[in-house]
Amino acid sequence: MSTPVHYQTKDGIGTISLDNPEHSNPIDLNTLTDLARAFRTSKEQKDVCVIYRASGKNFTYGANLKFTSQLLTNPDFKAEATYFPWAWQEVTSAMMAHPGIVIVGYHGWVVGGGFEHTLGSDLRIAAQDTKILMPELDMGIFFSNGATKILPLLIGESRAKQMMFLGEKITAQTALQFGLVTEVCEPEVLDDRLLFYAHKLVAKEPYALQLAKKFVHKSRTDTLDGALYDEGCAMVTTGRSDAVKERIQAFLDK
């Protein structure tokens, strides 16, 4: 069964939801296609911030294993089997191409590709009951969504190897210790905390916020000289805005 993906937007805040709580939001080809489409739609709608959340007890158990088994064993699914691995990667591309800030809210189990496809986000908040698992090597399959690149950048190579090589459960508190998540909260207030961060973000000057995200991402491959040049150009560009002058005066008035 495909996990429904719902998108809505209000006041510059987009919300993308996985909504198949009875089955813990399993991810199949249709789900991946819908997720990539939702992030592209949010970009077209010029959302300043996107909340990515999931309904039910668990964020997701990851790939729908019944669907995956069909791909591996049924020759009638040859076309889908060929496309399925790349559909995961397209979600990360769509997420990271979004100029707005993407905030993910983890809760319950977050497993395999269900975790890895969230690594293209900008901020991650975890409910206290969050449990992250990367079990691919135990099943003889491989990681997705740029995890071998992005995860070491986020938490360091040693901790990334710990998560990937050992495949052990990572709790919310451990994720906080690793720097993987920004905050740990009680499950019942997770949506409120996501909205809290979203409202803080949409209150900022959108163009400067977009440049900050763009240059932080660029810094992964850029030189220091490149970063100094980009920042200098951005300071000149943003400083010309009348809205920025008003924001500076309001800050001084405080």
C-alpha positions as MATLAB code, in Angstrom:
seq = 'MSTPVHYQTKDGIGTISLDNPEHSNPIDLNTLTDLARAFRTSKEQKDVCVIYRASGKNFTYGANLKFTSQLLTNPDFKAEATYFPWAWQEVTSAMMAHPGIVIVGYHGWVVGGGFEHTLGSDLRIAAQDTKILMPELDMGIFFSNGATKILPLLIGESRAKQMMFLGEKITAQTALQFGLVTEVCEPEVLDDRLLFYAHKLVAKEPYALQLAKKFVHKSRTDTLDGALYDEGCAMVTTGRSDAVKERIQAFLDK';
ca = [
       0.000    0.000    0.000;
       1.315    3.431   -0.927;
       1.785    5.969    1.814;
      -0.262    9.098    1.068;
       1.788   12.286    0.876;
      -0.082   15.475    1.706;
       1.103   19.019    1.033;
      -0.397   22.303    2.167;
       0.889   25.842    2.564;
      -0.102   28.821    4.692;
       1.657   32.128    5.407;
       4.936   31.023    3.854;
       5.056   27.713    5.754;
       4.623   24.531    3.743;
       3.751   21.251    5.419;
       4.498   17.872    3.849;
       3.068   14.882    5.697;
       3.380   11.129    5.441;
      -0.097    9.922    6.322;
      -0.505    6.170    6.487;
      -0.318    5.755   10.277;
      -1.900    2.289   10.423;
       1.076    0.855    8.516;
       3.748    3.144   10.031;
       4.140    5.045    6.757;
       5.939    2.485    4.558;
       7.732    3.982    1.565;
       7.278    2.590   -1.936;
       7.835    3.980   -5.415;
       4.644    6.030   -5.471;
       5.488    7.564   -2.105;
       8.940    8.617   -3.286;
       7.509   10.107   -6.466;
       4.891   12.013   -4.466;
       7.485   13.262   -1.958;
       9.748   14.630   -4.679;
       6.729   16.261   -6.318;
       5.621   17.804   -3.011;
       9.024   19.413   -2.405;
       9.105   20.753   -5.968;
       5.577   22.143   -5.546;
       6.585   23.790   -2.282;
       9.524   25.410   -4.063;
       7.180   26.715   -6.791;
       4.891   28.104   -4.072;
       7.924   29.953   -2.620;
       7.495   28.550    0.874;
      10.043   30.178    3.188;
      10.007   27.109    5.413;
       8.808   23.516    5.032;
       7.760   21.253    7.895;
       8.183   17.578    7.018;
       6.278   15.352    9.424;
       4.511   11.998    9.667;
       1.280   10.812   11.254;
       0.886    7.928   13.676;
       3.104    6.123   16.157;
       6.220    6.015   13.937;
       7.758    8.403   11.442;
       8.379    5.467    9.090;
       9.775    1.946    9.064;
      11.400    2.894    5.755;
      11.051    0.961    2.529;
       7.916   -1.119    2.109;
       9.566   -4.554    2.309;
       6.670   -6.370    0.624;
       6.976   -4.006   -2.312;
      10.783   -4.356   -2.299;
      10.493   -8.152   -2.273;
       8.245   -7.982   -5.356;
      10.827   -5.871   -7.135;
      13.540   -8.432   -6.394;
      11.575  -11.566   -7.251;
       8.860  -10.717   -9.786;
      10.057  -10.115  -13.378;
       6.838   -8.209  -14.080;
       8.234   -5.404  -11.889;
      11.508   -5.089  -13.806;
      10.912   -1.456  -14.796;
       9.960   -0.444  -11.259;
      12.954   -2.329   -9.841;
      15.271   -0.354  -12.095;
      13.769    3.018  -11.145;
      13.192    2.444   -7.415;
      16.791    3.120   -6.233;
      16.932    6.349   -8.217;
      13.559    7.517   -6.899;
      15.102    7.673   -3.412;
      17.901    9.887   -4.723;
      15.422   12.207   -6.449;
      13.796   12.997   -3.099;
      17.114   14.228   -1.730;
      17.736   16.270   -4.887;
      14.293   17.881   -4.637;
      14.694   18.558   -0.911;
      18.135   20.123   -1.215;
      17.134   22.167   -4.272;
      14.415   23.826   -2.197;
      15.629   27.337   -1.302;
      13.523   27.373    1.863;
      14.456   25.852    5.196;
      13.289   22.248    5.611;
      12.533   21.102    9.181;
      11.918   17.419    9.936;
      10.067   16.140   12.998;
      11.116   12.617   14.040;
       9.105   10.371   16.309;
       8.933    6.654   16.981;
      10.928    4.445   14.618;
      12.861    6.097   11.784;
      14.429    3.244    9.811;
      16.822    2.845    6.875;
      15.913    4.917    3.843;
      13.135    6.393    5.964;
      15.881    8.104    7.936;
      18.365    8.635    5.123;
      15.949   10.539    2.905;
      15.554   13.152    5.651;
      19.272   14.004    5.712;
      18.757   16.579    2.962;
      16.806   18.686    5.467;
      18.197   21.701    7.318;
      16.918   21.229   10.877;
      15.771   18.081   12.647;
      13.680   17.917   15.828;
      13.187   14.607   17.638;
      10.459   13.484   20.006;
      11.754   11.683   23.087;
      10.527    8.325   21.749;
      12.579    8.556   18.521;
      14.640    5.501   17.562;
      16.855    5.705   14.449;
      18.133    2.553   12.775;
      20.290    1.977    9.686;
      19.985   -1.809    9.154;
      21.003   -2.033    5.482;
      24.290   -3.891    5.938;
      22.555   -6.556    8.032;
      20.265   -7.231    5.052;
      23.051   -7.050    2.482;
      21.670   -3.932    0.772;
      23.054   -0.406    0.609;
      22.336    3.080    1.886;
      20.501    5.789   -0.064;
      19.924    9.513   -0.379;
      23.551   10.563   -0.179;
      23.851    9.200    3.359;
      27.495    8.193    2.848;
      28.255   11.847    2.001;
      25.822   13.855    4.109;
      25.836   11.930    7.406;
      29.630   12.259    7.974;
      29.340   15.978    7.232;
      26.605   16.329    9.839;
      28.000   14.258   12.705;
      31.585   13.382   11.782;
      33.049   10.340   10.098;
      33.492    8.213   13.235;
      29.907    8.571   14.403;
      28.578    8.094   10.878;
      30.554    4.852   10.609;
      29.159    3.779   13.986;
      25.599    4.256   12.777;
      26.138    2.663    9.359;
      28.574   -0.167   10.123;
      27.067   -1.360   13.412;
      23.420   -0.747   12.578;
      22.526   -0.180   16.214;
      19.518    1.769   17.458;
      20.206    5.456   18.083;
      17.950    7.152   20.636;
      16.772   10.751   20.545;
      19.235   11.721   23.265;
      22.118   10.101   21.404;
      21.057   11.896   18.222;
      21.132   15.155   20.190;
      24.585   14.320   21.561;
      25.797   13.582   18.017;
      24.480   16.923   16.775;
      22.099   15.149   14.404;
      19.034   16.873   15.894;
      18.553   20.386   17.251;
      16.156   19.572   20.068;
      14.477   16.678   21.856;
      10.922   17.201   23.065;
       7.963   15.230   24.364;
       5.986   13.509   21.570;
       2.792   15.420   22.288;
       4.441   18.803   21.636;
       6.460   17.855   18.542;
       4.132   19.568   16.063;
       4.064   22.688   18.250;
       7.874   22.804   18.328;
       8.038   22.414   14.557;
       5.653   25.344   14.165;
       7.670   27.358   16.692;
      10.800   27.021   14.580;
       8.881   27.614   11.359;
       7.429   30.900   12.639;
      10.895   32.042   13.757;
      12.204   31.355   10.263;
       9.417   33.070    8.289;
       9.914   36.187   10.446;
      13.401   36.610    8.984;
      14.269   38.347    5.711;
      13.587   35.607    3.115;
      16.324   36.434    0.611;
      19.074   36.582    3.232;
      17.792   33.313    4.695;
      17.956   31.647    1.278;
      21.498   32.903    0.734;
      22.564   31.542    4.131;
      21.285   28.071    3.234;
      22.803   28.237   -0.256;
      26.274   29.233    0.973;
      26.348   26.739    3.845;
      25.630   23.972    1.326;
      28.212   25.399   -1.068;
      30.832   25.439    1.712;
      30.956   21.633    1.579;
      33.019   21.861   -1.593;
      34.057   25.525   -1.700;
      37.353   27.101   -0.650;
      37.687   29.757    2.058;
      38.423   32.350   -0.600;
      35.222   31.348   -2.365;
      33.215   31.707    0.834;
      34.745   35.134    1.581;
      33.860   36.333   -1.914;
      30.288   35.009   -1.784;
      29.699   36.559    1.654;
      31.059   39.904    0.506;
      28.755   39.961   -2.502;
      25.793   38.908   -0.328;
      26.483   41.656    2.232;
      26.434   44.261   -0.543;
      23.289   42.847   -2.157;
      21.249   42.481    1.036;
      22.427   45.854    2.368;
      20.739   47.657   -0.522;
      17.247   46.602    0.517;
      14.947   49.142    2.175;
      13.390   46.294    4.137;
      16.797   45.455    5.628;
      17.282   49.063    6.745;
      13.917   48.899    8.502;
      14.884   45.605   10.176;
      18.182   47.063   11.421;
      16.391   50.081   12.864;
      13.818   47.828   14.549;
      16.674   45.768   16.024;
      18.348   48.929   17.360;
      15.046   50.143   18.810;
      14.846   47.020   20.942;
];
